[in-house]
Amino acid sequence: MLSPLERPSKISVGKPLDNKLDQSTGPLSPKKRFKKTGSPRPRSEKFGHETKSSLKDAPVQSTENTITVKFLMSGGRVLFTRSFQMNSNINDIKQQLSEKIRLSPETIILFWKGDPLPDNIYLVNLGVKPLDTIDITFEAKVEGGDLHEDVSTHGFMAVRILEGGEGNVREGEEKIVKELIVEVVDSRTKKPFLGGLCNKGTGVEYHHACSQTQPYTPRVPPQNQSHRVTQTVQHRTKEQNTPLNRATQMYKDDHFIPCQNDRIVVPRKYVDAEEVERRENELKTKHAIVIQKHLRGWMARRLLSEMRERLEKAVEWEEEQLKKEREEQEWLVKRDLIGMTYPRTKADFEMLYSLVQRWREYEVERIKADTCGPSKKAMLCLLLEKEIRLLSTIERHRNRVNQEKKKKLETKLLEKTTEPVVWTGYKDARVTMETVHMRRATDLKALYECLCRDDVTVDERIELLVNLKYSADLEGLRKRIARLFLDLIHDPRINPEMELKRSKIQGVRAVRHKTVQCIRCRAFKHYARFALHACTSKVSICTQCHWEEMMARTRIDLGPYRLIARYIRQSERKRGCYSSIAFIMRYYDFYYLVQKIWQSRSAINECLELKRLRLCRWDSTQDWSPWNCILLEDVEAKAHLQVKSLEDTYDDMFRGRTLIKDHG
């Protein structure tokens, strides 16, 4: 049986065999067309199962005595197939092949099962049965590839089929098998090259799919599917009068017409064209008025609806703003209470130092007012001792917080050195990689954590410190060991990963030519760690020394001024003014502007509560600057920013006083 790919696409019975051999070199292609032939007619002089002398008047041969021969090349490749009669000898086969491939019969050698076949042997002598297939190796003095290209052949196969079809055989009837010769006709068409791609690595070419499949040929040619005659219709128009009959009734002598239901028709007043046009205009005007009335009513209702929605949104927005302001004020009060109770940041300690300063000033005023002489000196000495104790307590707490921060920073740095390298791989997959240095950093981090732990047992401590036994008496030694071990971890020769992560954790890497010496602490620090303000002409005092000096002398609480600066920068950012001078001013500059220029009070109602004061623009059309600002309460600042004309809103005295403060 034929495989699905070998089934014939077209079978014709009774057609004589063609005088060509099959060119296929493998399984039959689904594009090939099979022609089924019956008993073959007398063959031409080039092909046939008889000799040349008997070709002209040869009788019809039966397919029951045919054998399918597959001609193979010396490498085992199938060259073509052919059907022969069993009484054909090898000499006849050579004669037919020589005439087709244009070679002498002496140059053709046929082998069967590795043995050469003599010319006088018949196919029936090979021990084969009718309708069998045998393999004969073909050799010649030309190359097989050239022979395959020069010879255009068809193939013939002998197949067996049921007469009448398999589905038409009834039960109990005898199945009649019929042997037929099937001609394989190669009907492949030459396909155009429609492009593709080539793999540069392997050199394999890939063509587009449309170039692999030949389109079906339509049964009706495209030029016959439509015609101008069937698409266009000719029209002809001709006018013609038709008769119309009318009849009227009137009295006659021989015909009576009743008049009980008659109606007398009287002509009305004649209306000319101007009157008709006037009436039509009046009617149109009336209808237009009705339409306009309803349209105006609809527009008024829509406007009222939009105004009501805007009012509701405005009220809702105002309530949200008031709620946010209340929550912000509550959060500020809560933050100040938490900062005074558990100080953690520099702003919290500034607030504590400011409270101590205000308490001291109040106590000094009270002692000067209530006492005098020796008692006054004694009270001032007691006040000084209390102040020293308070400052010492605050300073100890600040040092402890700094140590905790340093410890957290070291821990964060150690954790950063142990983090694997992460990147996004194929199909957005998260890929991680650990290097040998990272494994080394992980082991060192584990040892450091074990050294810093206080809840380990004696045996664990002995295992860690090898020869030391009493861990309770070696707390200072353990701290020194942990500190030295941490310095060892920071050494790039021991932990190479530390050199890569240190600059990312600790900020800007200190470069030798970018360091400046502080005149107070005599330490070389990066220039970013020095305090700068508007009047700075030379970098001399670092930020830490400047802060300590301010806490020792003035003890200014910069918390409210930080809040004022944040509101200013947030407002300028919303307006898109990213080049405003407010972004480069320090908090101490805002303190000087509020405290020294505006005396920490509103310019309108003289409010003294710093948390409610805002430094807004004086002229809302210009960028914020120290010479274009005014100190107002938060509600007043919102109303002031809505002012379009300063001359129409404020009097000359107020505007002059404000300009003096801005430019004085």
C-alpha positions in Angstrom: 0.0 0.0 0.0 1.1 3.6 -0.6 1.7 5.9 2.4 -0.4 9.0 2.7 2.3 11.0 1.0 2.5 8.5 -1.8 -1.2 8.5 -2.7 -1.8 9.5 -6.3 -3.4 12.9 -7.0 -4.6 11.8 -10.4 -5.2 8.3 -11.9 -6.1 7.6 -15.5 -6.9 4.1 -16.6 -6.2 2.9 -20.1 -3.5 5.4 -21.0 -0.4 4.0 -22.6 2.8 4.1 -20.7 5.0 7.1 -21.4 8.6 6.7 -22.7 10.3 8.2 -19.7 11.8 7.0 -16.4 11.2 8.3 -12.9 13.5 11.0 -11.6 12.5 10.6 -8.0 15.3 9.6 -5.6 13.2 8.8 -2.5 9.6 8.6 -1.3 7.0 10.0 -3.6 6.2 13.7 -3.2 2.6 14.8 -2.5 3.0 17.1 -5.4 3.4 14.3 -7.9 0.5 13.0 -10.0 -0.1 9.3 -10.5 -1.6 8.0 -13.7 -3.0 4.5 -13.5 -2.9 2.6 -16.8 -4.5 -0.6 -17.8 -3.1 -3.1 -20.2 -0.4 -1.3 -22.1 -0.7 -0.7 -25.8 2.1 -1.4 -28.3 5.1 0.6 -27.2 7.3 2.9 -29.2 10.7 1.9 -30.5 12.5 3.4 -27.4 10.6 1.6 -24.7 8.8 -1.7 -24.2 9.1 -5.1 -22.9 9.8 -6.8 -26.2 12.6 -6.6 -28.7 12.9 -4.0 -31.5 11.6 -6.4 -34.1 8.3 -7.0 -32.2 7.6 -3.5 -31.0 5.5 -2.5 -34.1 2.9 -5.2 -33.9 3.1 -6.2 -30.2 -0.1 -7.4 -28.6 -1.5 -5.9 -25.4 0.5 -7.3 -22.4 -1.0 -8.3 -19.1 0.1 -6.6 -15.8 0.2 -10.0 -14.1 3.7 -10.8 -15.4 5.4 -7.5 -14.7 8.2 -6.7 -12.2 9.1 -3.3 -10.8 12.8 -2.6 -11.0 14.5 0.1 -8.9 17.7 1.3 -10.4 20.2 2.3 -7.8 23.5 4.2 -8.0 26.6 2.7 -6.6 26.1 4.7 -3.3 22.7 3.3 -2.7 20.7 6.3 -4.0 17.6 5.5 -6.0 17.9 6.8 -9.5 14.5 5.8 -11.0 12.0 2.9 -11.1 10.7 1.0 -14.1 8.3 -1.9 -14.8 9.4 -4.7 -17.1 7.9 -8.0 -18.3 9.2 -11.1 -16.6 10.4 -12.6 -20.0 12.6 -9.5 -20.6 16.4 -10.2 -20.5 19.2 -8.0 -19.3 20.3 -7.2 -22.9 16.8 -5.7 -23.7 17.0 -3.6 -20.5 20.5 -2.3 -21.4 19.3 -1.5 -25.0 16.4 0.6 -23.7 18.6 2.4 -21.1 21.4 3.1 -23.6 19.0 4.7 -26.1 17.6 6.9 -23.3 20.8 8.0 -21.6 22.7 8.2 -24.9 25.4 5.7 -23.9 26.7 2.5 -25.4 25.3 -0.7 -24.0 28.9 -1.9 -23.4 29.4 0.9 -20.9 26.4 -0.1 -18.8 26.9 -2.7 -16.1 24.0 -4.0 -14.0 24.4 -5.7 -10.6 21.9 -7.7 -8.6 22.8 -8.6 -5.0 26.4 -7.6 -5.7 26.9 -9.9 -8.7 27.0 -8.6 -12.3 24.1 -9.7 -14.5 25.0 -11.3 -17.9 23.2 -10.1 -21.0 21.5 -13.4 -21.8 19.7 -13.9 -18.4 16.0 -13.3 -18.1 14.3 -11.6 -15.2 12.2 -14.7 -14.5 15.5 -16.6 -13.9 16.3 -14.3 -10.9 13.7 -16.2 -8.8 11.3 -13.3 -8.4 7.5 -13.4 -8.5 5.1 -11.3 -10.6 4.4 -7.8 -9.2 7.5 -7.9 -7.0 10.1 -5.2 -6.7 13.8 -5.8 -7.1 16.9 -3.5 -6.7 19.4 -3.4 -9.5 22.6 -1.4 -9.1 23.5 0.7 -12.2 27.0 1.7 -13.1 28.4 3.6 -16.1 31.4 5.6 -17.1 29.6 8.9 -16.4 28.9 10.4 -13.0 25.6 9.6 -11.5 24.8 13.2 -10.7 25.3 14.2 -14.3 23.2 11.3 -15.5 20.4 12.3 -13.1 20.5 15.9 -14.5 20.6 14.9 -18.1 17.9 12.2 -18.0 14.2 13.3 -17.6 12.3 10.2 -16.6 9.0 9.0 -15.3 8.4 6.1 -13.0 6.0 3.1 -13.4 4.8 0.9 -10.5 2.7 -2.2 -10.4 -0.1 -2.0 -7.8 -3.0 -4.2 -6.8 -6.5 -2.8 -6.2 -9.9 -4.2 -5.4 -12.2 -4.2 -8.4 -15.3 -2.0 -7.6 -13.7 -0.4 -4.5 -13.2 -1.7 -1.0 -16.4 -0.2 0.3 -18.6 -1.7 -2.4 -17.8 -5.3 -1.7 -20.6 -7.1 0.1 -20.2 -9.8 2.8 -19.8 -13.2 1.3 -18.7 -12.0 -2.1 -15.3 -12.9 -3.4 -12.8 -10.0 -3.5 -11.4 -9.7 -7.1 -7.9 -8.2 -7.1 -6.8 -6.3 -10.2 -3.2 -5.5 -11.1 -2.5 -2.2 -12.8 0.5 -0.2 -13.9 0.7 3.2 -12.2 2.7 5.9 -13.9 4.2 8.6 -11.7 4.1 11.9 -13.4 6.2 14.8 -12.0 4.0 17.9 -12.3 5.9 20.2 -10.0 6.1 23.8 -11.1 9.0 26.1 -10.8 8.4 28.4 -7.9 9.7 31.9 -7.7 12.1 32.9 -5.0 10.3 35.2 -2.6 13.1 35.9 -0.2 14.2 34.4 3.1 17.1 34.5 5.5 20.5 32.8 5.9 22.1 31.6 9.1 25.6 33.0 9.1 26.8 30.4 11.5 25.6 27.3 9.7 25.1 28.7 6.3 21.6 27.2 6.1 19.1 29.1 4.0 15.4 29.5 5.2 12.8 30.5 2.6 9.4 32.1 3.2 6.5 29.7 3.6 4.7 31.1 0.6 7.6 30.0 -1.6 7.1 26.4 -0.4 3.5 26.0 -1.5 2.2 26.4 -5.0 -1.2 28.1 -5.1 -4.2 26.2 -6.5 -5.1 27.0 -10.1 -8.7 28.4 -10.2 -11.2 26.4 -12.2 -12.4 29.6 -14.0 -9.6 31.9 -15.2 -9.7 35.4 -13.7 -10.2 37.1 -17.0 -13.5 35.1 -17.5 -15.0 35.8 -14.1 -16.3 39.3 -14.9 -17.2 41.1 -18.1 -18.1 44.7 -18.9 -21.4 43.7 -20.5 -22.6 42.0 -17.2 -21.5 45.0 -15.1 -22.9 47.9 -17.0 -26.6 48.5 -18.0 -27.6 51.0 -20.6 -30.6 53.3 -19.7 -32.8 55.2 -22.0 -35.3 57.9 -20.9 -38.4 58.9 -23.0 -41.4 61.1 -22.1 -45.0 60.2 -23.1 -48.4 61.7 -22.5 -51.2 59.4 -21.2 -54.9 60.2 -21.5 -56.9 61.2 -18.4 -60.7 61.0 -18.4 -62.8 63.4 -16.2 -66.6 63.5 -15.7 -69.1 66.0 -14.2 -72.8 65.8 -13.4 -75.6 68.3 -14.1 -79.4 68.4 -14.2 -81.2 66.9 -17.1 -84.8 66.3 -18.0 -84.5 62.6 -17.8 -82.1 62.4 -14.9 -82.8 63.5 -11.3 -79.9 64.4 -9.0 -80.9 64.9 -5.2 -79.6 68.1 -3.5 -80.2 67.3 0.2 -76.5 66.7 0.8 -75.2 69.4 -1.4 -72.8 71.9 0.0 -72.4 75.4 -1.1 -68.8 76.4 -1.6 -68.1 80.1 -1.4 -64.6 81.4 -2.4 -62.6 82.9 0.3 -60.5 86.0 0.3 -57.7 85.9 -2.2 -54.3 85.6 -0.6 -51.3 86.8 -2.6 -47.7 85.5 -2.4 -46.6 88.3 0.0 -49.3 87.3 2.5 -48.4 83.7 2.2 -44.7 84.5 2.8 -45.6 86.7 5.8 -47.7 84.0 7.4 -44.9 81.5 6.8 -42.4 83.8 8.4 -44.7 84.4 11.4 -45.1 80.6 11.8 -41.3 80.0 11.6 -40.7 82.8 14.1 -43.2 81.3 16.5 -41.6 77.9 16.2 -38.0 79.4 16.5 -39.1 81.2 19.7 -40.4 77.9 21.1 -37.1 76.1 20.2 -35.0 78.9 21.6 -37.0 79.0 24.8 -36.5 75.3 25.4 -32.8 75.5 24.4 -32.1 78.4 26.8 -33.9 76.5 29.5 -31.7 73.4 28.9 -28.6 75.5 28.8 -29.5 77.3 32.0 -30.2 73.9 33.7 -26.9 72.5 32.4 -25.0 75.6 33.6 -26.6 75.4 37.1 -25.7 71.7 37.2 -22.1 72.4 36.3 -21.9 75.2 38.8 -23.4 72.9 41.5 -20.8 70.2 40.7 -18.0 72.8 40.8 -19.2 74.1 44.1 -19.4 70.6 45.5 -15.9 69.8 44.3 -14.6 73.1 45.6 -16.2 72.4 49.0 -14.8 68.9 49.0 -11.3 70.1 48.0 -11.4 72.7 50.7 -12.4 70.2 53.3 -9.6 67.9 52.2 -7.1 70.7 52.4 -8.2 71.6 55.9 -8.1 68.0 56.9 -4.5 67.7 55.4 -3.5 70.8 57.3 -4.9 69.5 60.5 -3.2 66.2 60.0 0.1 67.9 59.2 -0.1 70.1 62.3 -0.9 67.0 64.4 2.0 65.2 62.8 4.4 68.1 63.5 3.3 68.3 67.1 3.7 64.5 67.4 7.0 64.5 65.7 8.3 67.3 68.1 7.1 65.3 71.1 8.8 62.1 69.9 11.9 64.1 69.0 12.1 65.7 72.5 11.4 62.3 74.2 13.5 60.1 72.0 15.9 62.3 70.0 17.5 60.6 67.0 18.3 63.2 64.4 20.3 66.4 64.4 17.0 68.5 64.3 15.9 66.7 67.5 19.1 67.6 69.4 18.9 71.2 68.1 15.4 71.4 69.6 16.6 70.1 72.9 19.5 72.5 73.0 17.1 75.3 72.1 14.8 74.3 75.0 17.7 74.3 77.4 18.7 77.7 76.2 15.1 79.1 76.6 14.8 77.5 80.0 18.2 79.1 81.1 17.2 82.5 79.9 13.9 82.3 81.7 15.6 81.2 84.9 18.2 83.9 84.7 15.5 86.6 84.3 13.6 85.1 87.3 16.7 85.0 89.5 17.6 88.6 88.6 14.0 89.7 89.4 13.6 87.8 92.7 17.1 87.8 94.3 20.1 90.0 94.7 23.6 89.9 96.3 25.1 86.6 97.5 21.8 84.7 97.1 21.7 85.8 93.5 25.2 84.4 92.9 24.3 81.1 94.7 21.2 80.7 92.5 23.2 81.4 89.4 25.7 78.8 90.4 23.0 76.2 91.0 21.5 77.1 87.6 24.8 76.6 85.9 25.2 73.2 87.5 21.7 72.1 86.3 22.5 73.4 82.8 25.8 71.4 82.8 24.0 68.3 83.9 21.3 68.7 81.2 23.9 69.4 78.5 26.0 66.4 79.6 22.9 64.1 79.5 22.0 65.3 76.0 25.6 65.0 74.8 25.9 61.4 76.2 22.7 60.5 74.5 23.9 62.1 71.2 27.1 60.1 71.4 25.2 56.9 72.0 23.0 57.6 69.0 26.0 58.4 66.8 27.6 55.1 67.9 24.4 53.2 67.0 24.3 55.0 63.6 27.9 54.0 62.9 27.1 50.5 63.9 24.1 50.4 61.6 26.2 51.9 58.8 28.9 49.2 59.3 26.3 46.5 59.3 24.7 47.9 56.1 28.1 48.0 54.5 28.8 44.4 55.5 25.5 43.3 54.1 26.1 45.2 50.9 29.4 43.3 50.4 27.6 40.0 50.7 24.8 40.8 48.3 25.1 38.8 45.0 25.3 40.5 41.6 21.8 40.7 40.1 20.8 41.4 36.5 17.9 40.7 34.2 18.5 37.8 31.8 16.6 36.1 29.0 12.8 36.7 29.1 13.2 39.1 32.0 14.4 36.4 34.3 16.2 37.5 37.5 19.8 36.2 37.5 22.0 36.3 40.6 25.7 35.5 40.8 28.0 35.1 43.8 31.8 35.5 43.4 34.6 34.1 45.5 35.1 37.5 47.1 31.4 37.6 48.1 31.7 34.2 49.7 34.7 35.4 51.6 32.9 38.6 52.7 30.0 36.4 53.9 32.3 34.3 56.1 33.9 37.4 57.6 30.5 39.0 58.3 29.5 35.8 60.2 32.7 35.9 62.3 32.2 39.6 63.1 28.5 39.0 64.2 29.7 36.2 66.4 32.3 38.5 68.0 29.7 41.2 68.7 27.2 38.8 70.3 26.8 38.8 74.1 24.3 35.9 74.4 26.7 33.1 73.6 27.7 30.4 76.0 31.2 29.9 77.5 31.9 26.9 75.2 31.0 28.9 72.2 33.2 31.8 73.4 36.0 29.4 74.0 35.7 27.9 70.6 35.8 31.4 69.1 38.6 32.9 71.2 40.5 29.5 71.4 42.5 29.9 74.6 40.4 32.5 76.5 38.0 31.1 79.1 36.1 33.8 81.0 34.0 35.8 78.6 32.5 38.0 81.4 35.9 39.5 82.2 36.9 40.1 78.6 34.2 42.6 77.4 36.7 45.3 76.6 39.0 42.8 74.9 36.1 41.5 72.8 35.2 45.1 71.8 38.8 45.8 70.8 39.0 42.5 68.9 35.7 43.3 67.1 37.0 46.8 66.2 40.3 45.5 64.9 38.5 42.7 63.1 36.2 45.3 61.5 39.3 47.2 60.4 40.6 44.0 58.9 37.4 43.5 57.0 37.7 47.0 55.6 41.2 46.2 54.2 40.8 45.6 50.4 43.6 43.1 50.5 41.6 40.9 52.8 38.1 41.7 51.5 38.3 43.0 47.9 34.5 43.4 47.7 34.7 46.2 50.3 36.5 48.6 47.9 33.7 48.4 45.4 30.8 48.9 47.9 32.3 51.5 50.2 31.8 54.5 47.9 28.2 53.5 47.3 27.3 53.3 51.0 29.3 56.1 52.5 28.6 58.7 49.8 31.1 60.5 47.7 34.5 58.9 47.7 37.1 61.2 49.3 39.7 62.0 46.7 43.0 63.4 47.9 43.0 66.5 45.8 39.3 67.3 46.9 40.0 67.4 50.6 40.2 70.5 52.8 41.6 70.9 56.3 39.2 72.2 59.0 40.7 75.0 61.1 38.9 73.7 64.2 39.3 70.0 64.3 42.4 70.0 62.1 41.0 67.0 60.1 41.1 66.6 56.3 37.6 66.2 55.0 35.9 66.2 51.7 34.7 69.7 50.6 31.1 68.5 50.7 31.4 68.1 54.5 32.1 71.9 55.0 29.4 74.4 56.0 28.6 77.0 53.3 26.3 80.0 53.5 25.5 83.0 51.5 28.4 85.1 52.8 31.0 82.4 52.7 34.2 83.5 50.9 36.6 80.7 52.0 35.9 77.1 53.1 37.4 76.8 56.6 35.0 75.1 59.2 33.4 71.7 58.6 29.8 71.0 59.2 30.3 69.1 62.4 32.4 71.8 64.0 30.0 74.5 62.9 27.1 72.6 64.4 28.9 72.1 67.7 29.8 75.8 67.8 26.2 76.8 67.2 24.9 74.4 69.9 27.5 75.7 72.4 26.7 79.4 71.7 23.4 80.3 70.1 21.6 76.9 70.4 19.2 77.8 67.5 16.4 75.4 66.7 16.3 75.2 62.9 13.3 72.9 62.8 10.6 75.6 62.0 12.9 77.2 59.4 13.4 73.8 57.8 9.6 73.6 57.5 9.5 77.1 56.0 12.2 76.2 53.5 10.4 73.0 52.5 7.1 74.9 51.8 9.0 77.4 49.6 10.8 74.7 47.6 7.6 72.7 47.2 5.8 75.8 45.9 8.5 76.6 43.4 8.7 73.1 42.2 4.9 73.1 41.5 5.3 76.3 39.5 8.2 74.7 37.5 10.8 77.2 38.7 13.7 74.7 39.3 16.3 77.5 39.0 15.0 79.4 42.0 17.6 80.5 44.5 15.6 78.8 47.3 17.1 75.5 46.3 20.7 76.6 47.0 20.0 78.5 50.3 20.8 76.8 53.6 18.5 76.6 56.6 20.6 79.1 58.5 20.0 81.6 55.6 16.2 81.1 56.1 16.7 81.6 59.8 18.5 84.9 59.2 15.8 86.0 56.7 12.9 85.3 59.1 14.6 86.2 62.4 16.6 89.3 61.5 14.7 90.8 58.5 11.1 90.0 59.4 11.5 89.7 63.2 9.7 86.3 63.1 6.2 87.8 62.8 3.6 88.1 60.0 3.7 91.3 58.0 -0.1 91.7 58.3 -1.4 90.4 61.6 2.0 90.0 63.3 1.5 86.3 64.2 4.5 85.0 66.2 3.9 81.2 65.8 6.7 80.0 63.5 5.0 76.8 62.4 2.1 78.8 60.8 4.3 81.4 59.0 5.2 81.1 55.3 7.7 83.0 53.2 5.8 83.4 49.9 6.4 85.5 46.9 5.7 89.3 47.1 5.2 89.5 43.3 3.6 86.2 42.2 4.8 86.7 38.6 8.5 86.6 39.6 10.6 83.8 40.9 11.1 83.5 44.7 14.2 85.2 46.1 15.2 87.0 49.3 14.3 90.3 47.6 11.0 89.0 46.4 9.3 87.5 49.5 7.0 88.4 52.3 6.4 86.7 55.7 2.7 85.9 56.1 0.5 83.4 57.9 -0.5 80.3 56.0 -4.0 81.6 55.3 -2.8 85.0 54.4 -0.2 83.5 52.1 -2.8 81.6 50.1 -4.9 84.8 49.7 -1.9 86.9 48.8 -0.9 84.5 45.9 -4.3 85.2 44.3 -3.7 88.9 44.1 -3.4 90.2 40.6 -2.4 93.8 41.2 -0.4 94.8 44.3 -1.1 98.6 43.8 -4.9 98.0 44.0 -4.7 95.7 47.0 -2.2 97.2 49.4 -1.6 100.9 50.3 1.5 102.8 49.6 2.8 102.6 53.2 2.6 98.8 53.4 4.2 98.4 49.9 7.0 100.8 50.8 7.7 99.0 54.2 7.8 95.6 52.4 10.1 96.9 49.7 12.4 98.3 52.3 12.7 94.9 54.0 13.3 93.2 50.7 15.9 95.6 49.4 17.1 97.3 52.6 
